[in-house]
Amino acid sequence: METNDLRFENTVTKLLEQAVICEISSPEDYRYLKDTHYYEQVDAYLYKLGRHLVTTQDNRGFYCAYNELNTSKKRASTLKVFESWVVDLEGVIEWLRLVRSVDKESRPLVAGAALNESELLSAIEESSAYLHQIERIAHKFKRGGKGVGARSKLSAVLQHLVDTGFLKSMGSTGTQFIATAKWSLLYDQLEFIRLYDNVSDDEEGGGEQKGEEQMGLL
């Protein structure tokens, strides 16, 4: 049986490695942090390292952030993480559009949502627009797959989203996936960017139009 000390160490290590801890990606660590006592212990420890524990706006994930970006090392580290997000951002947003378009109820992809590769493939193969879309996404992720068909492209995209922590593969078939709270963090960051752009553009008289364009991404 794992001790609380080991759970503390494992949880802190994941947070310092920029992981988003949620019920899907790390259920035991997530339950650990849901306990107020352990949450405060982890937060106090991170504070000594110049960081603090943060909860996503939907309360589905935990991650850590710097208290202040007051050194070049901290700024460089934060910039590196941000750049890693930016590299995939266009592909990720287009994936969100595709999944929402395919869903019969047009639901956005959120933490805990289930995806079935066979159902996605069926919808993509029935629409030339969806087929072009999955090809663009695979190209943006630089994960074109070995084949040229929809199945190969979709499998490559899904694997990329698993590798980058957005999805977790479930079951033994490898065709069932569940979205993690990394989507929650993405939405929080997009909202921050939208608000920041609005503030900047308000000073130039163009905030309303820019805000509508940002919201239109999703």
N, C-alpha and C positions, 0 to 999 in steps of 0.2 A: 504493500500500500504506500502510495506516495505521501511524503510528509508535506506539511504546509511550507516548510523552508524550501523544499525542492520546487514546489509549485510557484512560490514567490520568485525563485531564481529563473525558472523557465518563462514565467510571464514577463518579468522585467526584460529578459534577454530578447524576447520577441518584440516587445515595444521599442527597445533601443535599435532593433533591426528594421524599424519602420513598418512593422506588421500592423494590420488592422485586426484586432481580436474581436470575434463575434461568435454567435452560437453555432454558425455553420463551419467556419474555418478552424476554430479552436474552442470547442464546447466546454472543456474543463477549465481553461483559462478564463473564458467568458463568465462561467458561473462563479469562479473565484473572485473576479472583479465586481460582480453584482452584489457581493457581500460588502456592506459599507465598511466594516472593520478592515478587510483586506484591501479594499479600494484606497482607503486613507493611508494604509501602510505603504502601498506601492507609490501613491502620489507623493508622500513625504520623502521617500527614497529618491524618486526622480527629481524632486525639487532640489535636493543636494547636488544633483548633476546638472542643474540649470535647466531642467525640463519640468513638465507637469503632465498629468493625465487628462485627456480630453474625451468627451463622449460625443458621438455624432448627433446631429439635430434630431434624428428619429430614435435615438437611444438604442440603436441596434449594434453599435460598435464602439470600441475603445482604441485610442492611439495616443502617442505622446508627441508633444511639441515643445520647442524651446520657450523659456520664459521671456527671454529678450534676445534679439539678434544684434548683440553688442560687440561681437568680435568677427574678424574676417573669416575665421574657421567656421563659425556657426552660419554665417551668411553663405559661405561656399557650400556647406552641407545642405542647407535648405534649398539653395539654387539647384544643386544636383538632383534632389528629390523632385523639385518642380519640373526640371527639364525632362526627367524620366516620364512624368505624366504628359507633358506637352508632346513628346514624340508620338504617343499613341492616341492623342486626344481626338483627332479627326476621325480615326477609325472607330474609336470607342463610341463617339456620338452617333456615327452612322449606324453602328450596331444597335444602339438603343432605338433609333428610328425604325430599323428593320424589324426588330423584335416586337415593337409596339404596333407596327403595321400588320404583322402576321397574326398577332393576338386578336381573337374574335371580339373581345371587349375593349381593345385598344388600351390595355393597361401598361403603365410604365414598368420597367424592370427595377425591382427593389430587392433588398436583402430578404432572403427566404423564398423568393420566387423560383419555381421549378421550370426547367427547360428540357424538352425532349428532342433529341437530335432528329429522330425519324419524322416527327411532326413538322419541325422546321424545314427539313429537306423537302418534304412533300409540298409545302407551301412555296418554297423557292423554285422548285421544278415546274410549278404551274404558272409562274409569272416571269416573263422576260425581264421586267423591271427589278424584281427581287434577285434574279440571277446576276444581273449587272451590278447590283448593290453588293452582293456577297463577294463578287470578284474585286470590286473596289476596296472593300474592307480588307480582304486578304492581301491585296497589294500594299495597302497602307500599313498593315502589320508586318509586311515583308515575310509573310507566311503563306505563300501560294500553294503549297502542297505539291506532291509529286505528279498529280494528274491535272487535267484541265477541266474536269466536270464539277458540277455543283457539290457533289458529295465530298470530293477531295478538298475543295475550297472551304466548305462549312466545317469539316473536321479540323482543318488547319487553324481556322479562326477560333473554334471552341477550345482547342488545345492551347492556343496562345492566351486566351482568357483564363484558363486554368493555371498556366505557368505564371501569369502576372497577378494571380490572387483574386480575380473578379468572380470566378466560378469555382465550384468544387465538384469533382466527378463523384457520382454516387452509384452504388451497386457494382456488380461484376461485369456488366455488359459494356460500360464506358459510353453509354448513349444517354444517360440521365445526369442532369446537372442542376445545382442549386446556386443561386446568386448569393454572394457574401456581402458583408457590410462595407466592402471597399467601394461599392456603388454609392452607399450612403455618404462616404467621405467625398467621393467625386461630386455628388450633388451639392454638398456643402461648399466645396471649392468653386464650383461653377456659380453658385449663388453669390459667393464673396466677390468673384470676378465681375459678375453682373452689377453688383452694388458699387464696386470700386469704379467701374466704367461709367456708371450713371453719375457718380459724384464728379468724376473728371470731366465728363461731357456737359454736365449742368453748368460748369464754370465757363464752357464754351458755347452754351446754348443748344446742345444737341443731345441731352441726356435721354429724353423720352424715346426718340427714334432708336438710339443705340440699345436701350434696355429691351425694346420690343424685338430687336434682332437677336439679342442674346437668348431671350426666352424662346424664340423660335427654333433654337437648336434642338430643343426637346419637344 
